[in-house]
């Protein structure tokens, strides 16, 4: 009889439940988030009937962490269940929406028991690929932090020191340049920048690693810093300079972290066996290739076909008109200027098909009921003239003249 385990993890403790094929709870409990708790979980597995040849599969709402690494090392299949999908499964067992850690462990075990084929197991990537994933994601986070601090510095400089933006923003990398950060650290306010001498500016550029065209850049920076410009009051300008120095420290740390992590991930990626294959694609260098490898991994059994890889990467075509076969373009018609374009189902019209303007036609009944237009002249409606009364005693073909008799004679 098969066994299935669900683990509801938390920060300090974890709840687990082991079910059999019939959905009956074989074992359940709560263990601490430490080595002793993990050993207690392995003991519960052994008591339930876990063997090395047929380890118990585990469903858990995460794909990283120490417990996942320990479960992976034990050789069992791990199903990382998305928390959003788990919340949908929860309504199958409790319509009230109530949540408990013990019930969630049973629910996760039931997911593995009944719907394991609908969920992708954790790929068996190598340690090298996992290390590249850690460094690549950390480098991406550092890049985002660098961009965020750069935007804050740019917004602050616009308020009191726009000359600094004029001096560096037009150059490559803008404020992220080492010489830009070095000059701003030496002169965080317009008053301090205007007082910088040529030797001081040259020393700031040398501290940033510059060795060429120093005299040219020193003269350019002096001309920009000493140009007439609007100024904040001295006390406000000094306060903004202190704020800039605080942001510059964080900005320098983010820039250094991004550069250091990029160097490490490039070296580690170049040692991976799949590096030459990935970098052979156009536009993929060491850093971008490392990010691609970090997301797709190097497990050869993760994607059965190339179509599965395209779907995971988001490059597969999406069928928007579900259940439709042999889709044909809709007939060309005049589209309204605003509102829905009629392509909500994804049926695209070819651009070469000309569109015919439609003619607005009213129904005959509506045309009769509508009043005439003010510009249309109103004409009388012709009516037929009734015929004269006929009586054989009044009209005769032999008489030349006649007179109308009275009503009494006609009635007689």
C-alpha atoms as one frame of an Amber mdcrd trajectory, in Angstrom:
protein
   0.000   0.000   0.000   1.355   3.389  -0.964   2.057   6.166   1.516   2.007
   9.934   1.005   3.223  12.773   3.214   2.260  16.416   3.492   4.284  18.998
   5.417   2.892  22.381   6.417   6.073  24.329   7.124   6.405  27.398   9.330
   9.201  29.463  10.821   9.589  27.637  14.128   7.811  24.281  13.661   6.341
  22.026  10.965   3.192  19.861  10.927   3.287  16.603   8.972   0.705  13.971
   8.052   1.176  10.557   6.411  -1.762   9.012   4.521  -2.311   5.657   2.852
  -4.012   4.885  -0.463  -7.469   5.091   1.112  -6.855   8.584   2.479  -6.609
   7.374   6.080  -4.173   9.153   8.389  -1.383   6.753   9.337   0.723   9.216
  11.310   0.698  12.903  12.099   2.520  15.270  14.397   4.474  18.483  14.889
   8.255  18.777  14.885  10.651  21.642  15.503  12.551  23.416  12.759  15.955
  21.982  13.605  18.057  18.848  13.154  16.252  17.023  15.976  12.880  17.748
  14.367  14.091  16.426  11.026  15.326  13.255  12.705  11.898  12.852  14.332
  10.278  13.145  10.887  12.536  10.424   9.487  11.574   8.203  12.420   7.883
   8.760  11.626   8.608   7.773   8.020  10.300   4.560   9.137   7.466   3.681
  11.533   4.897   4.163   8.749   6.753   1.785   6.433   9.192   3.971   4.494
  11.917   2.048   2.663  14.963   3.034   0.659  13.568   1.320  -2.432  10.193
   3.075  -2.203  10.544   6.358  -0.288   7.434   8.296   0.697   6.752  11.279
  -1.630   6.312  14.631   0.093   4.133  17.639  -0.720   5.287  20.979   0.716
   4.523  24.625  -0.066   8.099  25.658  -0.840  10.970  24.620  -3.099  13.943
  25.880  -1.087  15.306  25.860   2.442  17.099  23.455   4.754  14.209  21.030
   5.030  13.846  20.756   1.271  17.591  20.157   0.986  17.368  17.421   3.631
  14.386  15.767   1.948  16.194  15.920  -1.385  19.241  14.239   0.133  17.038
  11.396   1.413  16.232  10.494  -2.211  12.444  10.999  -2.106  10.235  12.791
  -4.639   9.247  16.301  -3.550   6.228  18.149  -4.911   6.475  21.898  -4.271
   2.818  22.983  -4.202   2.077  26.593  -5.037   0.367  28.282  -2.040  -2.317
  29.671  -4.344  -3.112  26.190  -5.646  -3.121  24.860  -2.078  -5.689  27.477
  -1.064  -7.953  26.266  -3.881  -7.632  22.670  -2.686  -8.484  23.777   0.851
 -12.026  24.689  -0.193 -12.614  21.043  -1.236 -12.318  19.936   2.373 -13.679
  22.966   4.243 -16.104  25.420   2.660 -15.964  27.690   5.713 -12.465  28.857
   4.783 -11.012  27.914   8.161  -7.297  27.093   8.205  -5.181  25.029  10.549
  -1.647  23.706  10.224  -2.644  20.117  10.967  -5.464  20.159   8.392  -3.179
  21.747   5.797  -0.683  18.905   6.234  -3.437  16.377   5.518  -4.581  18.450
   2.537  -1.059  18.522   1.054  -0.768  14.753   1.477  -4.099  14.322  -0.325
  -2.822  16.455  -3.211   0.133  14.096  -3.663  -2.166  11.069  -3.297  -4.809
  12.106  -5.834  -3.311  14.767  -8.134   0.414  14.049  -8.268   0.372  13.877
 -12.070  -0.971  17.447 -12.235   2.018  18.874 -10.350   5.643  19.035 -11.417
   8.078  17.348  -9.006  11.143  19.198  -7.823  13.826  18.798 -10.539  16.979
  16.903  -9.696  19.424  19.666 -10.595  23.110  19.336  -9.840  24.819  21.272
  -7.073  26.601  23.387  -9.671  23.305  24.498 -11.220  21.840  25.252  -7.783
  24.888  27.351  -6.888  24.553  29.288 -10.139  20.880  29.862  -9.337  21.735
  31.337  -5.943  24.352  33.711  -7.354  22.324  34.694 -10.434  19.252  35.590
  -8.398  21.347  37.474  -5.837  22.992  39.448  -8.643  19.598  40.298 -10.112
  18.409  41.526  -6.716  21.531  43.672  -6.420  20.840  45.192  -9.841  17.301
  46.063  -8.779  18.598  47.637  -5.553  21.153  49.638  -7.530  18.432  50.921
  -9.835  16.206  51.872  -6.919  18.926  53.828  -5.103  19.975  55.464  -8.379
  16.427  56.690  -8.957  16.260  58.122  -5.426  19.558  59.963  -5.902  18.417
  61.321  -9.253  15.175  62.634  -7.741  17.070  64.261  -4.876  19.612  65.923
  -7.181  16.816  67.434  -9.267  15.597  69.326  -6.197  18.841  71.103  -5.301
  21.798  70.027  -7.499  20.785  69.597 -11.182  24.339  70.395 -12.341  25.454
  66.939 -11.161  22.885  65.337 -13.463  24.083  67.502 -16.340  27.669  66.408
 -15.701  27.143  62.635 -15.582  23.725  61.622 -16.875  24.677  62.000 -20.534
  27.654  59.635 -20.105  27.506  55.851 -20.290  26.057  54.257 -17.102  25.156
  57.699 -15.763  25.279  57.993 -11.979  26.386  54.376 -11.587  29.832  55.317
 -12.923  32.553  55.085 -10.248  33.866  58.576 -11.088  30.369  60.055 -10.714
  29.972  58.531  -7.267  33.465  59.656  -6.280  32.859  63.282  -7.308  29.470
  63.380  -5.555  31.035  62.004  -2.370  33.700  64.741  -2.512  31.160  67.520
  -3.211  27.590  66.628  -2.142  26.290  70.229  -2.453  26.547  72.903  -5.183
  28.539  75.140  -2.852  31.105  72.426  -2.152  31.272  71.487  -5.850  31.938
  75.090  -6.915  34.781  75.292  -4.361  36.598  72.200  -5.676  40.030  72.898
  -7.121  41.595  71.179 -10.078  43.851  68.937  -7.956  40.877  67.885  -5.812
  38.792  66.983  -8.873  41.701  65.071 -10.383  42.224  63.154  -7.128  38.503
  62.217  -7.018  38.701  60.860 -10.568  41.840  58.875  -9.757  40.175  57.312
  -6.712  37.490  56.020  -9.083  40.124  54.312 -11.244  40.392  56.935 -13.979
  43.799  57.349 -15.631  43.097  58.910 -19.052  41.801  62.311 -20.176  41.870
  63.648 -16.623  42.643  67.254 -17.533  39.856  67.362 -20.130  37.238  66.020
 -17.723  38.422  68.266 -14.890  37.868  71.383 -17.017  34.484  70.137 -18.157
  33.352  69.436 -14.599  34.597  72.812 -13.333  32.680  74.636 -16.056  29.477
  72.797 -15.184  29.815  73.115 -11.398  30.553  76.859 -11.518  27.836  77.782
 -14.027  25.083  80.103 -12.677  22.137  78.112 -11.352  19.286  78.319  -8.874
  20.128  77.406  -5.286  18.258  76.261  -2.233  18.714  78.192   1.038  22.025
  77.263   2.699  20.487  75.318   5.588  18.184  73.292   3.313  21.047  72.670
   0.886  23.226  71.314   3.683  20.431  69.000   4.869  19.958  67.650   1.343
  23.716  67.078   1.108  23.607  64.929   4.253  20.716  62.937   2.797  22.688
  62.463  -0.415  25.711  61.132   1.451  23.507  58.540   3.190  22.055  57.385
  -0.130  25.498  57.285  -1.716  26.714  54.752   0.844  23.836  52.418   0.030
  24.288  53.115  -3.683  27.983  52.228  -3.518  27.205  48.994  -1.674  24.587
  47.989  -4.269  26.924  48.777  -7.177  29.796  46.839  -5.584  27.526  43.865
  -4.838  26.198  43.769  -8.397  29.708  43.860  -9.871  31.119  41.263  -7.451
  28.255  38.827  -7.898  28.396  39.222 -11.681  32.079  38.255 -11.658  31.477
  35.200  -9.459  28.474  33.945 -11.414  30.323  34.346 -14.711  33.242  32.247
 -13.452  30.967  29.534 -12.043  28.848  29.459 -15.189  31.875  29.066 -17.456
  32.757  25.852 -15.580  29.333  24.277 -16.148  29.074  21.677 -18.963  26.044
  23.398 -20.507  27.727  26.832 -20.744  28.897  26.418 -24.345  25.461  25.258
 -25.485  23.611  28.136 -23.834  26.036  30.854 -24.928  25.828  29.608 -28.530
  22.388  31.222 -28.770  22.369  34.805 -30.082  22.354  37.469 -27.394  23.265
  35.196 -24.484  26.539  36.063 -22.792  27.939  34.700 -19.528  25.620  36.689
 -17.263  22.414  36.239 -19.268  23.284  32.601 -19.907  23.746  32.034 -16.175
  20.276  33.439 -15.523  18.789  31.114 -18.158  20.529  28.093 -16.648  19.401
  29.156 -13.173  15.749  29.035 -14.205  15.634  25.941 -16.432  18.244  23.900
 -14.515  20.238  20.992 -15.892  17.932  18.063 -15.074  17.631  16.109 -18.323
  14.298  14.577 -17.253  12.619  17.837 -16.254  11.144  18.539 -19.691  10.070
  15.522 -21.710   9.809  17.533 -24.960  10.904  20.889 -26.308   7.276  21.975
 -26.164   7.323  21.643 -22.387  10.406  23.840 -22.168   8.773  26.471 -24.382
   5.668  26.451 -22.211   7.759  26.847 -19.040   9.674  29.741 -20.589   6.483
  31.446 -21.762   7.446  31.162 -25.440   4.768  28.660 -26.449   1.742  29.915
 -28.408  -1.363  30.470 -26.311  -4.736  29.215 -27.500  -7.138  31.947 -26.478
 -10.269  30.512 -28.154 -10.579  27.364 -26.059 -12.526  24.498 -27.617 -12.479
  25.972 -31.132 -11.089  24.037 -34.073 -10.130  25.335 -37.508 -10.387  28.945
 -36.458 -11.048  31.285 -39.359 -10.742  35.042 -39.459 -13.989  36.802 -38.714
 -15.601  38.635 -41.642 -14.380  42.168 -42.120 -16.646  44.762 -40.602 -16.448
  48.323 -39.470 -15.058  48.557 -35.939 -16.147  51.251 -33.512 -13.642  53.931
 -32.641 -13.750  53.013 -28.950 -14.694  50.013 -26.878 -14.082  46.350 -27.534
 -12.418  45.501 -30.827 -14.002  42.073 -31.030 -10.691  40.250 -30.547 -11.344
  39.114 -26.986 -11.244  35.501 -28.120  -7.942  35.948 -29.925  -9.357  35.614
 -33.458  -7.185  37.961 -35.487  -8.206  39.382 -38.840  -5.636  39.596 -41.621
  -4.479  43.122 -42.266  -4.793  42.710 -46.046  -8.569  42.202 -46.011 -10.292
  45.516 -46.857 -13.090  46.598 -44.603 -16.397  47.699 -46.044 -18.214  50.533
 -44.371 -21.585  49.425 -43.124 -24.799  51.310 -44.032 -27.192  52.157 -41.249
 -30.605  50.843 -42.163 -33.730  51.227 -40.133 -36.551  48.761 -40.131 -39.761
  49.753 -42.012 -41.716  49.767 -38.778 -39.235  52.143 -37.167 -39.279  54.421
 -40.214 -43.087  54.712 -39.979 -43.048  55.513 -36.288 -40.328  58.134 -36.433
 -41.410  61.786 -36.940 -40.280  63.534 -40.120 -37.034  65.409 -40.126 -37.308
  69.193 -39.551 -35.520  69.821 -42.856 -37.934  67.658 -44.860 -40.965  69.582
 -46.254 -44.306  68.222 -45.055 -46.524  67.298 -48.037 -50.199  66.374 -47.882
 -50.961  62.725 -48.286 -53.075  62.168 -51.468 -56.407  60.478 -50.777 -58.761
  58.924 -53.384 -61.990  60.874 -54.293 -65.194  58.895 -53.487 -67.437  58.155
 -56.546 -70.878  59.824 -57.074 -73.909  57.870 -55.951 -75.599  55.849 -58.710
 -79.310  55.148 -59.047 -80.992  53.688 -62.132 -84.236  55.763 -61.749 -82.360
  59.043 -61.594 -79.936  58.675 -64.456 -81.376  57.840 -67.877 -79.726  57.775
 -71.266 -82.755  59.411 -73.044 -83.064  62.566 -70.961 -81.046  65.637 -71.726
 -81.418  67.232 -68.358 -82.411  66.054 -64.948 -82.873  67.294 -61.455 -82.171
  65.548 -58.185 -85.305  64.312 -56.542 -85.979  64.798 -52.879 -84.973  62.212
 -50.302 -88.552  61.090 -49.838 -88.921  60.130 -53.497 -85.641  58.357 -53.481
 -86.653  56.395 -50.422 -89.909  55.415 -52.090
